[in-house]
Amino acid sequence: MKLVTFVHNHALRLGALCVRDGRQAIVDLQQAEPRLPADMLAFLRQGEEARRLAEAAIARTPDGIALEAVQLKAPIPNPGKIICIGLNYRDHAAETGQPIPEYPTVFSKYANAVIGPDEPIVLPRVSQRVDYEGELGVVIGRRGRYIPEDRALDYVAGYLPCNDVSARDFQKRTSQWTIGKTFDTFAPMGPALVTADEIADPHTLDIRVYVSGELMQSSNTRNLIFPVPYLVAYLSQVMTLEPGDVILTGTPGGVGDVRTPPRYLRPGDEVRVEIAQLGVLRNPVVDEAGRG
């Protein structure tokens, strides 16, 4: 399934992105099956029962709401935790001049940073060095602590494209990165949460990032230093992972900060994160006054 959070008739709803008569449409899951909740976090907490009900509802719903008639939001508008992994592609570690890490580099974003597809990345007036970082996002589907690595994927609800937008000038002021990572609008996610059953192996996915049509990043998730099961198991040694928590698994080489000359985001840009089987996340870039 491709699960989405959307706005229709001024209400925030949970849906499934489907193809109906050759066009993309949204099945409102609670409308199709009243036993289902209307929001993503509650859906994930219901676990396998919710997934079974949703699949049956989709199968018996022949139509849906036209995609053009809704506004897609971040699939998980208010994650409990956004856990980010730095330096998790060898080419990115190399381009930044840093050694391959022995353990994952972990930092956080907060829910204030979350936006959905087509919502603007806002360049803060206090930063002149805002960068893009396309990433594979992993969404937790089951509560767990001390999760064994060989069972870690059982705790994953699904995957989605993400963008770890970064204010490099703030990030590099100290050894702790979070301050440069969690400005408002700096965590675009979407368009859909693609459930784990549709992704046979999360380590075979092409990932590309375009800025205003120019290819900036191109890699494959097979190049992750720390793969998804390791990250889930490692993080669960420290914290209880909850349904709806999002892990950003790191970005490949090609970020703007290390280019010659550097390529930071500018008003009027559009950032496009493409991950095979997961879809395309597009976001325009505006300045803090809202000008593109």
Backbone as a ProteinNet text record, in pm:
[ID]
protein_1_A
[PRIMARY]
MKLVTFVHNHALRLGALCVRDGRQAIVDLQQAEPRLPADMLAFLRQGEEARRLAEAAIARTPDGIALEAVQLKAPIPNPGKIICIGLNYRDHAAETGQPIPEYPTVFSKYANAVIGPDEPIVLPRVSQRVDYEGELGVVIGRRGRYIPEDRALDYVAGYLPCNDVSARDFQKRTSQWTIGKTFDTFAPMGPALVTADEIADPHTLDIRVYVSGELMQSSNTRNLIFPVPYLVAYLSQVMTLEPGDVILTGTPGGVGDVRTPPRYLRPGDEVRVEIAQLGVLRNPVVDEAGRG
[TERTIARY]
83.5	0	86.4	30.7	92.4	0.4	36.1	-47	-14.6	-116.7	-97.4	-182.7	-137	-217.7	-254.2	-381.7	-425.8	-533.6	-549.8	-655.6	-760.4	-886.9	-999	-1118	-1180	-1291.2	-1251.7	-1130.8	-1076.9	-1052.9	-1053.4	-1030.5	-904.7	-828.6	-707.9	-748.6	-711	-759.5	-645.1	-672.4	-579.4	-631.4	-540.8	-585.4	-481.1	-520.5	-430.1	-424.5	-303.5	-283.6	-293.5	-387.9	-416.8	-426.5	-436.4	-463.6	-604.9	-686.7	-823.6	-848.5	-885.1	-910.1	-790.6	-671.3	-550.3	-505.5	-573.1	-537.3	-514.2	-429	-404.2	-523.4	-562	-675.9	-647	-721.9	-707.4	-831.9	-811.6	-920.1	-913.9	-1019.6	-1030.5	-1056.7	-959.4	-967	-1076.6	-1095.2	-1200.2	-1338.3	-1349.5	-1477.1	-1509	-1406.8	-1427.7	-1443.2	-1384.7	-1390.3	-1395.1	-1515.8	-1530.4	-1450.5	-1405.7	-1325.7	-1182.2	-1144.6	-1010.3	-1007.6	-894.7	-884.1	-863.3	-867.4	-852.4	-714.1	-620.9	-486.3	-382.1	-262	-158.6	-105.7	-80.5	-24.1	-116.8	-244.8	-340.1	-344.8	-336	-334.3	-214.5	-97.4	22.1	13.6	-44.1	-55.8	-150.2	-244.5	-336.3	-269.7	-155.7	-75.6	-138.5	-124	-164.3	-313.9	-393.5	-538.2	-573.7	-512.5	-540.5	-497.2	-382.2	-335.4	-431.8	-479.6	-572.6	-704.1	-755.9	-879.3	-860.7	-745.6	-719.9	-708.9	-640.4	-626.7	-762.2	-846.5	-980.7	-1063.9	-1050.9	-1126.6	-1084.1	-954.9	-904.5	-956.3	-955	-995.7	-1143.3	-1227.5	-1370.9	-1415.3	-1320.1	-1354	-1311.4	-1405.2	-1368.5	-1323.2	-1351.7	-1315.2	-1235.5	-1238.8	-1166.6	-1172.5	-1104.3	-1096.7	-980.2	-1002.8	-895.1	-779.6	-659.3	-541.7	-537.7	-580.9	-577.3	-672.9	-768.2	-869	-827.4	-709.8	-666.1	-530.2	-493.7	-358.4	-288.4	-179.5	-102.8	-20.7	-18.8	64.8	175.2	263.7	361	283.9	323.7	248.7	233.6	337.3	330.2	352.9	246.1	263.4	332.2	323.2	375.6	446.6	561.7	630.6	674.4	668.5	719.2	868.7	941	1086.5	1126.4	1220	1286	1434.1	1483.6	1620.2	1701.9	1807.4	1884	2022.5	2070.1	2201.2	2290.3	2404.4	2498.6	2608.2	2668	2785.2	2759.5	2648.2	2613.2	2629	2688.2	2730.7	2880.7	2953	3098.2	3138.3	3064.8	3103.9	3079.6	2976.6	2952.1	3057.8	3096.5	3205.1	3332.9	3360.6	3482.8	3479.5	3364.9	3360.9	3367.9	3332.1	3343	3475.9	3562.6	3694.3	3693.7	3590.6	3580.7	3597.3	3653.3	3673.8	3541.2	3543.2	3425.3	3398.2	3277.2	3251.1	3248.1	3293.1	3287.6	3146.7	3077.9	2940.4	2857.8	2726.7	2643.8	2653.4	2658.3	2648.6	2500.8	2451.3	2307.8	2278.5	2177.5	2127.8	1976.8	1913.3	1767	1715.9	1599.4	1513.6	1387.6	1307.2	1184.6	1065.3	946.6	826.5	799.2	853.4	834	892.3	986.9	1054.6	977.6	875.5	809.6	717.9	734.7	641.5	618.2	517.2	482.7	520.4	481.4	512.6	449	523.8	481.1	470.3	497.9	503.1	642.1	653.9	781.8	883.3	1007.2	1122.1	1149.5	1148.1	1165.2	1310	1377.2	1515.2	1513.8	1567.6	1563.5	1654.3	1612.7	1689.4	1823.8	1842.3	1966.9	2071.4	2037.3	2132.3	2151.5	2275.9	2309.6	2356.4	2351.4	2410.8	2317	2200.4	2101.7	2121.6	2131.3	2169.5	2057.9	2064.2	1971.3	2041.6	1963.9	2016.1	1902.7	1897.1	1797.2	1829.2	1725.7	1749.7	1632.8	1665.2	1564.7	1515.6	1384.2	1323.5	1263.7	1285.1	1233.4	1132.9	1013.2	907.6	886	892.1	872.8	723.4	692.6	553.8	516	617.6	590.8	678.8	623.4	700.6	807.4	930	1033.9	1154.2	1217.7	1342.9	1432.3	1561.8	1658.1	1613.3	1586.3	1537.9	1655.8	1645.2	1753.7	1768.4	1891.4	1914.8	1847.6	1844.3	1785.6	1633.1	1573.8	1428.3	1390.3	1485.6	1461.1	1361.9	1368.2	1276.9	1131.8	1108.6	971.8	910.7	993.2	947.4	930.3	955.9	947.6	811.3	738.1	609.2	626.7	729.2	748.5	855	856.9	966	908.6	984.4	941.1	1061.3	1052.7	1157.6	1155.4	1275	1289.8	1400.5	1403	1505.7	1554.7	1679.7	1739.3	1799.3	1712.1	1757.5	1844.2	1953.8	2055.7	2108.4	2109.2	2175.1	2320.1	2409	2546.9	2618.5	2588.9	2657	2621.1	2494.7	2456.5	2508.2	2500.4	2543.6	2690.4	2773.8	2917.8	2967.1	2876.2	2919	2972.9	2921.8	2965.4	2977.1	3021.9	3030.7	2894.7	2792.7	2657.6	2577.2	2517.9	2460.3	2315.7	2243.7	2098.6	2055.4	2126.6	2083.9	2073.3	2154.9	2147.5	2051.1	1988.5	1909.5	1758.8	1715.8	1574.7	1503	1550.2	1470.7	1332	1233.3	1101.6	1116.5	1043.3	1033.8	1154.8	1246.8	1370.3	1360.1	1238.1	1222.1	1107.3	1121	1018.3	1012.4	891.1	868.9	751.6	758.8	645.3	689.6	596.6	452.8	373.9	426.1	349.9	441.5	381.6	448.5	420.4	524	509	535	435.8	446.1	556	612.1	732.4	710.2	587.5	562.2	582.6	582.9	603.4	751.1	837.5	980.7	1055.3	1093	1157.7	1289.3	1364.5	1494.1	1516.5	1519.2	1539.5	1680.8	1767.4	1906.7	1937	1834.6	1852.6	1789.2	1765.5	1684.3	1771.8	1753.8	1820.8	1766	1855.5	1816.1	1882.5	1803	1853.8	1791.3	1869	1821.1	1852.6	1749.9	1763.8	1732.6	1809.6	1780	1757.7	1635.7	1596.7	1636.4	1610.3	1632.8	1772.7	1868.2	2006.1	2030.1	2080.9	2108.9	2225.1	2201.3	2302.2	2350.8	2261.2	2297.2	2243.4	2324	2281.6	2354.4	2278.6	2340.2	2237.6	2266.7	2177.3	2190.6	2081	2084.4	2173	2219.9	2317.1	2447.9	2466.8	2590	2583.8	2476	2469.2	2580.6	2648.5	2749.9	2683.3	2583.2	2506.2	2367.5	2334.9	2206	2089.5	1970.1	1849.5	1837	1853.9	1838.1	1936.5	2059.8	2158.2	2113.1	2066.2	2025.7	1909.3	1809.4	1693.9	1738.8	1821.6	1868.4	1954.1	2044.3	2136	2059.6	1968.5	1893	1804.8	1752.3	1663.5	1737.7	1871.6	1948	1940.8	1912.6	1915.4	1775.4	1684.6	1551.3	1445.9	1329.2	1216.5	1167.4	1164.4	1111.6	960.7	890	744.4	688.2	565.2	502.2	498.4	540.8	544	675.3	768.7	903.7	966.6	1044.4	1107.1	1258.1	1324.8	1470.8	1513.5	1590.3	1651.1	1789.2	1812.3	1925.9	2054.2	2056.7	2178.5	2168.9	2259.7	2256.1	2381	2369.1	2487.1	2565.9	2674.8	2757.6	2683.9	2738.2	2681.4	2612.3	2626.9	2560.4	2620.7	2544.2	2586.2	2704.7	2721.1	2823.6	2965.3	2986	3121.8	3150.2	3056.2	3078.3	3166.7	3228	3311.9	3254.4	3193.8	3163.9	3047.8	3027	2913.9	2780.9	2687	2553.1	2449.5	2420	2318	2182.4	2077.7	1943.5	1914.2	1838.2	1802.6	1652.1	1594.2	1452.5	1424	1317.1	1282.6	1328.3	1418.6	1459.5	1343.8	1356.4	1272.8	1365	1345.4	1423	1335	1392.6	1319.6	1399.7	1344.1	1406.7	1331.4	1402.8	1343.1	1405.5	1323	1371.2	1288.2	1356.6	1288.6	1187.6	1069.5	957.5	887.3	946.3	887.3	823.6	861.9	799.8	892.2	832.2	904.6	853.5	946.5	916.9	965.9	873.9	908.5	875.9	966.2	940.1	999.4	918.8	974.5	1052.9	1134.6	1216.8	1178.1	1151.3	1115.3	1198.8	1206.7	1271.6	1169.7	1214.1	1128.5	1009.3	1015	899.6	801.3	833.9	743.4	768.1	876	904	986.1	942.4	1015.5	1120.5
-120.3	0	124.5	229.3	361.3	448.4	466.1	537.4	685.7	768.7	913.5	981.1	1098.4	1190.9	1305.5	1340.7	1440.8	1529.7	1645	1738.5	1738.3	1716.5	1721.8	1781.2	1879.7	1950.3	2002	2054.7	2119.7	2022.8	1892.1	1793.5	1713.8	1684.3	1602.8	1456.6	1377.4	1241.5	1144	1017.2	908.9	837.2	814.3	749.6	656.4	592.5	507.4	560.9	578.3	625.7	505.9	511.2	398.7	448.4	356.4	388.5	340.7	433	401.9	456	366.5	404.1	478.4	431.5	489	619.8	664.2	790.7	767.3	851.5	840.2	894.9	819.6	858.7	818.9	878.9	853.3	782	668.1	602.3	650.6	717.9	760.9	635.7	595.2	464.9	456	559.6	552.4	557.4	631.6	635.8	499.1	430.8	298.7	189.6	211.9	112.9	186.7	203	283.6	231.9	108.3	56.4	108.2	173.5	230.3	372.8	415.6	554	650.4	778.7	882	943.1	890.5	948	836.2	870.1	771	708.2	787.1	730	626.2	656.4	559.7	434.7	452.9	338.7	248.3	307.9	227.7	155.3	219.1	155.9	35.7	33.3	-81.1	-201.6	-181.8	-292.7	-372.1	-503.8	-593.5	-588.7	-568.9	-560.9	-444	-328	-211.7	-237.3	-300.1	-327.2	-420.8	-522.5	-616.4	-546.9	-464.9	-392.8	-296.1	-228.3	-132.2	-200.6	-312.3	-383.2	-428.1	-476.8	-518.9	-399.6	-286.8	-167.5	-115.9	-116.4	-71.9	-163.4	-293.3	-390.1	-374.4	-334	-324.2	-181.8	-89.1	49.6	75.1	82.2	90.3	228.2	330.5	465.1	531.5	661.2	734.6	882.3	959.6	1104.4	1133.6	1212.7	1247	1310.3	1268.3	1321.7	1473.8	1528.8	1674.1	1748.1	1675.7	1739.9	1745.3	1690.9	1689.7	1756.8	1789.4	1837.3	1731	1675.6	1578.3	1650.3	1592.4	1641.5	1538.6	1568.5	1467.3	1345.5	1223.9	1106	1096	1134.8	1138.8	1284.3	1361.5	1505.9	1540.5	1451.8	1484.1	1363.1	1325.9	1207.7	1228.7	1121.7	1131.2	1155	1087.1	1104.1	1108.6	1198.4	1199.8	1181.5	1062.3	1023.9	1022.2	1099.6	1117.7	1054.7	998.6	935.7	1015.9	1059.5	1134.5	1045	1086.9	1017.8	868.5	836	695.3	644.1	723.7	677.2	704.2	608.8	623.8	744.8	770.5	882.9	1016.3	1023.3	1148.7	1170.8	1063.7	1077.6	1124.5	1068.3	1105.6	1251.2	1297.2	1433.4	1538	1499	1591.8	1577.6	1485.7	1469.3	1402.3	1324.1	1259	1107.8	1042.2	897.5	822.5	698.3	613	591.1	620.5	611.1	465.8	446.2	313.6	283.2	386.4	374.7	482.4	463.8	566.8	701.5	807.1	943.6	979.8	1009.2	1026	1168.9	1229.9	1359.4	1361.5	1470.5	1475.1	1592.9	1574.7	1683.5	1677.5	1783.7	1786.8	1810	1789.6	1789.9	1925.5	2034.2	2165.5	2172	2082.9	2085.6	2012.6	1936.8	1848.5	1926	1901.1	1949.4	1835.7	1852.1	1749.7	1788.8	1708.1	1738	1868.5	1941.8	2069.5	2183.2	2157.3	2266.2	2329.1	2459	2527	2506.2	2484	2495.9	2645.1	2690.9	2834.3	2859.8	2945.1	2981.6	3083.7	3050.4	3144.6	3264.4	3379	3500.8	3500.7	3411.7	3409.9	3314.8	3244.6	3151.1	3182.6	3171.9	3193.8	3065.5	2952.4	2829.3	2711	2716.9	2610.4	2507.2	2381.8	2272.2	2167.9	2084.4	1972.9	1841.7	1741.8	1607.6	1507.3	1446.3	1343.4	1217.3	1157	1041.9	943.3	818.1	715.4	727.9	743.3	745.9	610.2	567.3	439.8	471.1	417.4	444.5	320.1	338.9	229.1	196.2	66.2	22.7	-50.2	-91.3	-164.9	-109.8	-107.3	-63.7	-167.3	-120.4	-216.9	-157.8	-236.8	-202.2	-325.2	-303.9	-413.4	-509.7	-455.2	-533.7	-609.7	-740.5	-814.3	-770.5	-761.2	-716.3	-807.6	-937.7	-1030.4	-1024.9	-947.8	-929	-782.3	-699.2	-554.9	-513.1	-574.4	-533.4	-565.7	-658.1	-684.8	-565.1	-471.9	-353.6	-232.5	-250	-140.6	-142.7	-30.5	-19.1	7.2	85.5	118.7	224.6	281	368.9	489.1	597.3	716.5	805.1	885.2	982.8	1095.4	1141.7	1253.1	1345.5	1465.2	1563.6	1623.4	1593.9	1647.4	1784.2	1883.5	2019.3	2068.9	2136.9	2169	2311	2388.5	2519.1	2496.9	2491.3	2450	2548.1	2676.4	2772.2	2747.9	2717.7	2684.6	2546.8	2450.4	2314.4	2310.4	2391.9	2384.3	2476.1	2541.8	2626.9	2545.5	2424.4	2338.4	2195.9	2104.3	1964.3	1895.4	1960.4	1904.8	1963.8	1880.8	1925.3	1972.5	1936.6	1952.7	2095.5	2194.5	2333.6	2374.2	2314.9	2348.1	2263	2167.2	2067.4	2080.8	2156.6	2147.9	2282.8	2373.1	2492.5	2449.9	2537.1	2512.6	2479.2	2378.4	2331.3	2250.7	2215	2147.5	1994.7	1940	1794.3	1757.6	1788.3	1742.5	1589.9	1535.6	1391	1362.3	1250.4	1207.6	1169.8	1148.2	1176.1	1071.6	946.6	839.2	754.4	689	583.9	453.8	398.5	273.4	159.3	74.4	-27.7	-128.3	-185.5	-267.9	-390.5	-440.5	-559.4	-532.6	-404.9	-370.9	-353.7	-351.7	-329.5	-455.5	-538.3	-665.2	-643.8	-541.1	-512.7	-362.4	-296.3	-150	-108.2	-204	-173.4	-190.5	-176	-188.2	-71	40.3	148.4	261.6	295.1	412.7	538.2	631.5	759.5	871.6	969.6	1084.3	1212.4	1319.5	1450.4	1550.6	1625.8	1731.8	1865.5	1967	2102.3	2185.9	2234.8	2312.3	2240.4	2109.8	2029	1974.9	2017.2	1969.6	1854.1	1741.6	1625.7	1656	1644.6	1675.1	1551.6	1458.6	1337.5	1217.3	1112.9	990.9	874	783.2	670.3	559.1	462.7	350.8	316.1	274.1	245.7	125.7	51.8	-54.3	3.6	134.1	199.1	252.2	224.8	262.3	192.8	267.3	207	120.7	176.4	103.8	76.7	-48	-77.6	-64	-72.3	-46.9	-138.7	-270.5	-354.7	-317.9	-285.2	-246.2	-118.5	-20.3	106.2	87	9.5	-13.3	-81.5	-185.4	-257.3	-167.9	-92.3	-6.3	101	169.6	276.2	222.1	101.1	45.1	2.5	-1.5	-23.7	97.5	212.6	338.8	387.3	372.9	430.8	331.8	339.3	260.7	322.2	243.1	289.3	267.9	370.1	369.6	378.3	327.9	344.3	491.9	516.6	652.3	723.9	668.6	725.7	713.8	813.8	816.3	819.5	729.5	727.5	774.7	883.6	929.9	866.8	789.3	697.6	757.5	887.1	949	981.9	1067	1115.6	1072.9	1048	1015.7	1141	1120.1	1232.6	1324.5	1446	1543.3	1660.5	1676.3	1788.1	1920.7	2026.2	2155.8	2216.2	2183.7	2248.2	2216.4	2101.2	2061.5	2083.9	2139.4	2166.4	2289.2	2299.2	2414.7	2484	2602.3	2667.6	2596.9	2623.6	2562.4	2597.7	2505.5	2528.2	2519.5	2634.5	2639	2669.1	2639.4	2662.1	2811.7	2846.6	2986.6	2998	3113.6	3132.9	3105.2	3033.4	2996.6	2858.2	2796.5	2659	2562.5	2444.4	2331.3	2213.5	2148.8	2029.6	1907.8	1811.5	1690	1569.2	1493.9	1371.6	1252.7	1170.5	1053.3	927.3	835	704.9	598.6	505.5	400.6	328.6	304.9	234.9	317.4	429.6	509.4	638.5	686.4	806.6	926.9	1041.4	1167	1269.8	1329.3	1436.3	1567.4	1658.1	1789.2	1898	1994.1	2109.8	2235.3	2340.9	2468.8	2532.6	2628.5	2698.9	2846.1	2904.2	3045.5	3109.2	3242.3	3308.5	3326.3	3379.4	3382.7	3475.2	3562.8	3647.5	3577.7	3453	3377.7	3396.7	3466.5	3492.1	3377.8	3328.5	3223.5	3278.4
0	0	0	-56.3	-49.7	35.3	161.2	256.6	255.4	259	253.6	359	399.6	478.8	385.8	382.6	285.6	345.2	281.5	319.4	209.4	249.9	155.7	229.1	167.5	231.2	369.4	377.5	497.4	613.2	587	692.4	661.1	766.1	752.1	760.5	658.7	646.2	616.8	635.9	601.9	478.2	382.7	260.2	202.5	93	16.6	-125.9	-175.4	-312.1	-405.4	-499.1	-587.8	-731.3	-823	-963.1	-994.4	-1041.8	-1078.4	-1219.8	-1311.1	-1451.3	-1510.4	-1475.1	-1532	-1470	-1365.1	-1300.2	-1151.2	-1092.6	-950.3	-871.8	-770.1	-687.7	-543.5	-452.7	-310.1	-259.4	-194.8	-121.5	22.9	67.4	206.9	290.2	369.9	433.7	539.7	618.2	719.2	655.2	546.9	476.9	417	366.6	307.6	412.1	530.1	637.7	770.3	828.3	950.6	1070.2	1067.3	1178	1174.7	1068.6	1058.4	1111.9	1167.3	1215.6	1099.4	1130.6	1028	1026.4	1108.8	1108.7	1108.8	1059	1033.5	1161.6	1264.8	1386.7	1447.7	1453.5	1507.3	1420.2	1289.9	1198.2	1226.3	1239.9	1264.1	1398.1	1497.4	1628.9	1626.2	1532.7	1522.1	1457.3	1395.1	1346.5	1234.2	1242.6	1134.8	1108.8	1211.8	1191.4	1099.5	1122.7	1038.8	894.9	877.1	741.5	668.5	737.4	675.3	637.9	727.8	698.2	582	578.2	471.3	336.2	329.6	202.4	150	241	199.5	152.4	221.2	183.2	46.6	21	-109.5	-219.7	-194.5	-296.5	-333.8	-240	-270.3	-305.8	-315.7	-351.4	-495	-588.3	-729.8	-776.6	-697.2	-739	-627.5	-620.1	-516.7	-547.2	-465.9	-485.6	-579.4	-679.7	-772.8	-696.9	-730.4	-661.3	-670	-783.2	-802.8	-710.1	-650.1	-564.8	-419.1	-385.3	-246.7	-236	-114	-84.1	-0.6	-55.2	20.7	127.4	245.5	355.2	381.3	474	514.1	562.5	520.1	562.4	713.9	786.8	933.7	974.4	990.3	1013.4	1145	1244.5	1377.4	1437.2	1381.6	1434.6	1578.8	1656.8	1793	1796.9	1707.7	1697.8	1551.3	1520.2	1389.8	1418.5	1389.5	1424.4	1295.6	1292.2	1169.1	1182.7	1072.9	1068.3	974.2	1024.5	943	888.4	778.4	720.9	701.5	636.5	621.9	478.7	390.8	258.5	247	194.4	186.4	103	-7.3	-92.1	-22.6	62.8	134.7	242.3	312.2	410.1	342.2	224.1	152.7	107.3	54.6	2.3	113.4	235.7	347.8	421.7	375.2	434.9	569.8	598.1	728.3	713.9	813.9	805.5	812.2	762.9	775.4	923.5	971.5	1115	1162.4	1285.9	1346.9	1397.2	1440.5	1486.3	1417.2	1407.4	1344.2	1415.8	1337.1	1388.2	1394.5	1513.1	1534.8	1579.5	1518.3	1563.3	1543.1	1575.8	1572.9	1491.7	1437.4	1394.4	1481.1	1474.6	1553.1	1462	1516.5	1434.1	1368.9	1424.6	1363	1222.5	1193.1	1063.8	954.4	990.6	895.2	801.6	672.5	569.7	470.9	386.9	289.8	149	52.6	-87.1	-132.9	-213.3	-273.2	-172.9	-45.2	52.3	47.5	70.3	48.8	160.2	120.1	209	226.1	349.5	376.2	417.9	342.7	375.1	487.8	605.4	717.1	691.3	737.5	711.5	782.2	881.6	958.4	899.9	790.9	730.2	582.9	538.2	397.6	329.7	401.8	348.9	372.1	309.7	325.3	214.4	254.5	164.8	160.1	58.4	37.5	73.8	117.4	141.5	121.2	3.7	-19.2	59.7	121	207.1	203.3	227.6	251.2	394.6	409.8	541.9	576.7	699.6	750.5	861.1	849.5	947.5	1033.6	1163.4	1257.5	1268.5	1272.6	1280.3	1408.2	1487	1611.8	1722.4	1842.4	1958.5	1990.3	2016.1	2046	2115.6	2197	2264.4	2257.7	2242.3	2227.3	2116.7	2002	1888.1	1826.7	1808.1	1742.4	1596.4	1551.1	1414	1313	1338.6	1241.7	1239	1331.6	1331.5	1311.6	1286.3	1286.2	1178.4	1061.3	954.5	987.7	1083.6	1127.5	1199.1	1243.4	1315.5	1223.3	1094.8	998.5	930.6	938.9	871.4	723.1	687.3	547.2	529.2	407.7	365.5	290.1	287	215.3	183.1	76.1	47.7	150.2	186.8	280.6	231.7	288.3	256.8	388.4	422.2	544.8	514.2	500.2	469.8	585.9	552.3	653.5	634.1	741.8	741.5	782.2	684.3	712.4	805.8	794.3	881	1027.2	1056.5	1194.5	1234.1	1143.4	1173.9	1218.2	1154.1	1177.3	1289.6	1356.7	1468	1585.3	1602.2	1711.8	1658.8	1743.6	1704.9	1703.6	1759	1762.1	1647.7	1563.8	1437.2	1445.6	1550.5	1549.6	1520.8	1571.4	1555.3	1408.6	1322.6	1180.5	1101.8	1168.3	1097.5	1117.6	1217.2	1253.7	1250	1162.6	1133	1083.5	1100.1	1041.6	892.4	848.3	708	662.5	750.9	709.4	708.2	713.4	704.4	610.3	481.4	386.8	381.9	374	367.5	275.4	205.4	123.8	-16.9	-105.8	-92.9	-14.5	-9.4	53.2	139.4	237.1	312.1	237.9	175.1	100.9	198.3	218.1	321.6	287.8	393.4	379.9	292.3	285.4	203.8	54.7	14.6	-126.3	-161.8	-61.8	-84.6	-39.7	-136.4	-103.3	-29.4	-69.5	-7	-9.5	106.9	107.1	68.6	41.1	8.9	-139.5	-223	-368.8	-443.4	-374.2	-430	-483.2	-610	-664.8	-597.7	-566.5	-506.3	-584.3	-625.1	-700.4	-645.8	-651	-609.5	-720.4	-758.8	-857.4	-790.1	-823.4	-779.1	-903.5	-918.9	-1037.5	-1165.9	-1168.4	-1287.6	-1305	-1221.7	-1233.7	-1136.9	-1190.1	-1106.7	-1013.4	-883.6	-783	-708	-681	-607.7	-683.1	-693.7	-761.5	-697.6	-637.1	-569.1	-557.8	-473	-447	-300	-239.8	-96	-61.6	-161	-131.3	-78	-96.9	-53.8	89.1	160.6	301.4	380.3	465.9	553.3	659.1	726.1	826.7	768.5	737.7	674.4	771.9	716.6	795.2	916.1	904.2	1025.5	1135.7	1097	1197.8	1268.7	1193.1	1253.3	1349.8	1308.9	1396.5	1525.1	1512.2	1630.4	1719.3	1658.1	1734.1	1811	1742.3	1808.1	1919.9	1900.5	2002	2127.9	2122.4	2244.4	2337.9	2279.6	2353.5	2389.2	2295.8	2311.8	2265.6	2324.1	2275.4	2145.7	2040.9	1913.3	1911.3	1863.2	1866.2	1725	1703.5	1572.7	1530.7	1407.7	1355.3	1371.4	1449.4	1452.6	1313.8	1275.7	1143.3	1159.1	1088.4	1084.3	946	940.3	815.9	806.6	701.2	697.9	642.5	612.8	562.7	415.2	369.9	232.4	156.4	26.6	-53.5	-90	-162.5	-206.1	-301.5	-314.1	-406.8	-342.4	-209.6	-143.5	-189.6	-174.3	-225.8	-153.9	-26.3	55.4	9.6	-52.8	-90.1	-237.9	-311.2	-453.6	-470.7	-587.8	-620.2	-743.3	-727.2	-599.1	-529.5	-400.3	-330.1	-397.8	-389.1	-446.3	-334.9	-275.6	-171.6	-234	-160.4	-211.1	-219.4	-324.8	-350	-369.4	-338.6	-367.2	-515.3	-541.4	-677.7	-718.4	-640.7	-668	-642.7	-701.8	-665	-637.9	-523.1	-488.8	-513.4	-584	-622.3	-574.1	-481	-429.7	-488.5	-564.2	-627.1	-568.3	-521.6	-476.3	-546.8	-611.3	-686.2	-598.2	-652.1	-587.8	-479.9	-440	-332.2	-380.7	-498.9	-551.5	-552.6	-577.5	-596.5	-496.5	-423.1	-327.3	-386.1	-416	-471.4	-370.9	-358.7	-272.5	-335.6	-349.4	-392.2	-278.3	-312.3	-213.8	-218	-100.5	-90	20.3	18.1	131.1	243	354.3	471.9	455.6	358.4	329.5	237.2	195.7	110.6	-37.3	-71.8	-214.2	-272.6	-390.3	-458.6	-551.5
[MASK]
++++++++++++++++++++++++++++++++++++++++++++++++++++++++++++++++++++++++++++++++++++++++++++++++++++++++++++++++++++++++++++++++++++++++++++++++++++++++++++++++++++++++++++++++++++++++++++++++++++++++++++++++++++++++++++++++++++++++++++++++++++++++++++++++++++++++++++++++++++++++++++++++++++

